[in-house]
Amino acid sequence: DQPVVKVSWHNAVAYAQWLSQKTGKRFRLPTEAEWEYAARAGTQTSRYWGEAIGRNNANCDGCGSRWDDKQSAPVGSFKPNKFGLHDMLGNVNDWCNGGYVGYRSGSATDPTTGGDMAAYRVYRGGSWFNAARNCRSAYRHGYGQGFRSRFLGFRVAAVQ
């Protein structure tokens, strides 16, 4: 009933590979474009329920749920989007299948550490720990491939 958390990007990729072997179907982490398409569910607004954060539409710091800024909520605690997907925004961030380079800098160097950004992977969606302004379809950020956190999880995409 709870989202999977505290998994690294490597763990998420390994799970998709295991699931592919187990089922005989192909799974992987979604690309950023696939993730955003699924999150928006045909809408053009910042959030699939509209522009404003509102109250109790998601789990984030300032979203108006009982889990805000405390912990992840059980899966399905909020209305799904028009594609029937739950918790695409808020609750936990989702690892995606792609590297992370910040839009603003365009640099392959982490401005905070000077480290190589090629080792970073992107995650999307915002979490219970993030401010409401980051609980939106376009939110993206990155961490090192081995990073694990209680506000970071994943979902898989089926490959046709």
KEFISE-951339 format. One record per residue (C-alpha): y, x, z; residue number from 1; residue in one letter. Coordinates in Angstrom, 2 decimals, always signed. Example, Ala and Ser with C-alpha at 12.3 -4.5 7.8 and 13.67 -1.06 7.14 Angstrom:
! residues 2
-4.50|+12.30|+7.80|1|a
-1.06|+13.67|+7.14|2|s
END
This chain:
! residues 160
+0.00|+0.00|+0.00|1|d
+2.31|+3.01|+0.37|2|q
+3.63|+5.22|-2.43|3|p
+2.07|+8.65|-2.75|4|v
+4.47|+11.27|-1.35|5|v
+4.48|+14.94|-0.33|6|k
+2.93|+16.02|-3.62|7|v
+4.15|+18.88|-5.76|8|s
+4.64|+18.63|-9.51|9|w
+1.39|+20.62|-9.84|10|h
-0.44|+18.08|-7.64|11|n
+0.86|+15.19|-9.76|12|a
-0.22|+16.86|-13.02|13|v
-3.64|+17.64|-11.52|14|a
-4.06|+14.00|-10.50|15|y
-3.28|+12.80|-14.03|16|a
-5.86|+15.26|-15.40|17|q
-8.44|+14.12|-12.84|18|w
-7.77|+10.45|-13.66|19|l
-8.17|+11.20|-17.37|20|s
-11.57|+12.82|-16.76|21|q
-12.68|+10.09|-14.39|22|k
-11.78|+7.18|-16.69|23|t
-12.19|+8.72|-20.15|24|g
-8.62|+7.59|-20.94|25|k
-5.63|+9.93|-21.23|26|r
-2.97|+10.00|-18.51|27|f
+0.00|+12.28|-17.82|28|r
+3.35|+12.21|-16.10|29|l
+5.94|+10.26|-18.11|30|p
+8.67|+12.10|-19.99|31|t
+12.22|+11.47|-18.83|32|e
+12.80|+9.16|-21.80|33|a
+9.63|+7.17|-21.06|34|e
+10.52|+6.93|-17.39|35|w
+14.05|+5.70|-18.11|36|e
+12.80|+3.17|-20.69|37|y
+10.37|+1.80|-18.09|38|a
+13.02|+1.78|-15.35|39|a
+15.65|+0.00|-17.45|40|r
+13.16|-2.60|-18.75|41|a
+15.41|-3.59|-21.64|42|g
+18.67|-3.67|-19.65|43|t
+21.83|-1.66|-20.29|44|q
+23.13|-1.74|-16.70|45|t
+22.92|+1.02|-14.09|46|s
+20.09|-0.84|-12.39|47|r
+17.59|-3.28|-13.82|48|y
+19.02|-6.01|-11.58|49|w
+22.67|-5.29|-12.58|50|g
+25.53|-2.86|-11.97|51|e
+26.06|-3.44|-8.24|52|a
+23.55|-2.14|-5.70|53|i
+23.54|-5.54|-3.95|54|g
+21.39|-6.08|-0.90|55|r
+17.64|-5.69|-0.53|56|n
+16.97|-4.89|-4.21|57|n
+15.62|-1.43|-3.40|58|a
+15.12|+1.09|-0.62|59|n
+17.88|+3.73|-0.38|60|c
+20.61|+4.79|+2.01|61|d
+22.89|+1.76|+1.62|62|g
+20.61|-0.63|-0.27|63|c
+20.39|-3.16|+2.54|64|g
+16.66|-3.01|+3.23|65|s
+15.05|-2.51|+6.64|66|r
+13.65|+0.87|+5.48|67|w
+16.99|+2.34|+4.28|68|d
+17.39|+6.02|+5.15|69|d
+14.29|+5.87|+7.39|70|k
+11.08|+5.90|+5.35|71|q
+9.39|+4.67|+2.21|72|s
+8.63|+0.96|+1.97|73|a
+5.26|-0.55|+1.06|74|p
+4.82|-0.81|-2.71|75|v
+5.96|-4.17|-4.02|76|g
+8.45|-4.88|-1.22|77|s
+11.15|-5.60|-3.81|78|f
+11.30|-7.65|-7.00|79|k
+9.77|-5.93|-10.04|80|p
+11.80|-5.26|-13.16|81|n
+11.29|-7.31|-16.36|82|k
+8.33|-5.10|-17.30|83|f
+6.65|-5.97|-13.98|84|g
+7.13|-2.48|-12.54|85|l
+7.94|-2.15|-8.85|86|h
+10.17|+0.38|-7.14|87|d
+11.41|+2.16|-10.26|88|m
+14.67|+2.72|-8.40|89|l
+14.75|+3.77|-4.78|90|g
+11.81|+4.11|-2.41|91|n
+10.55|+7.49|-3.72|92|v
+11.69|+9.72|-6.57|93|n
+9.19|+10.18|-9.41|94|d
+8.21|+13.55|-10.87|95|w
+8.45|+13.55|-14.67|96|c
+6.84|+15.65|-17.37|97|n
+9.69|+17.96|-18.21|98|g
+11.78|+20.89|-17.12|99|g
+15.10|+20.49|-15.37|100|y
+18.38|+21.91|-16.55|101|v
+21.51|+20.27|-15.20|102|g
+23.58|+18.26|-17.69|103|y
+26.88|+19.62|-16.42|104|r
+26.18|+23.31|-16.51|105|s
+23.76|+23.44|-19.42|106|g
+22.70|+26.66|-17.72|107|s
+19.18|+27.89|-17.20|108|a
+20.32|+29.43|-13.91|109|t
+20.43|+27.55|-10.63|110|d
+24.08|+27.70|-9.53|111|p
+23.11|+27.55|-5.85|112|t
+20.58|+30.39|-5.83|113|t
+21.00|+32.19|-9.16|114|g
+17.27|+31.57|-9.72|115|g
+15.58|+30.71|-13.00|116|d
+15.76|+26.96|-13.68|117|m
+12.79|+27.14|-16.09|118|a
+10.50|+26.81|-13.06|119|a
+12.22|+23.57|-12.01|120|y
+10.83|+20.14|-12.88|121|r
+12.79|+16.92|-13.17|122|v
+12.43|+13.86|-10.98|123|y
+14.03|+10.46|-11.44|124|r
+15.00|+7.24|-9.69|125|g
+16.42|+7.93|-6.26|126|g
+14.65|+7.40|-2.95|127|s
+14.99|+5.89|+0.52|128|w
+16.72|+9.14|+1.49|129|f
+19.30|+9.07|-1.33|130|n
+22.71|+7.39|-1.26|131|a
+22.99|+4.09|-3.13|132|a
+25.01|+5.77|-5.93|133|r
+21.84|+7.72|-6.85|134|n
+19.65|+4.64|-6.96|135|c
+20.16|+4.02|-10.69|136|r
+18.31|+4.37|-13.97|137|s
+20.19|+7.49|-15.10|138|a
+19.75|+9.47|-11.85|139|y
+17.97|+12.78|-12.36|140|r
+17.55|+15.97|-10.42|141|h
+15.09|+18.81|-10.13|142|g
+13.12|+20.98|-7.74|143|y
+10.70|+23.84|-8.03|144|g
+7.21|+22.95|-9.21|145|q
+5.70|+23.57|-5.79|146|g
+8.24|+21.51|-3.84|147|f
+6.85|+18.67|-1.69|148|r
+8.76|+16.02|+0.21|149|s
+8.36|+12.67|+1.90|150|r
+10.90|+11.25|-0.59|151|f
+9.16|+12.53|-3.74|152|l
+6.12|+11.06|-5.48|153|g
+4.97|+10.20|-8.99|154|f
+3.54|+7.61|-11.33|155|r
+1.39|+8.19|-14.39|156|v
+1.74|+7.14|-18.02|157|a
-1.23|+6.10|-20.13|158|a
-1.38|+7.92|-23.46|159|v
-2.47|+5.81|-26.43|160|q
END
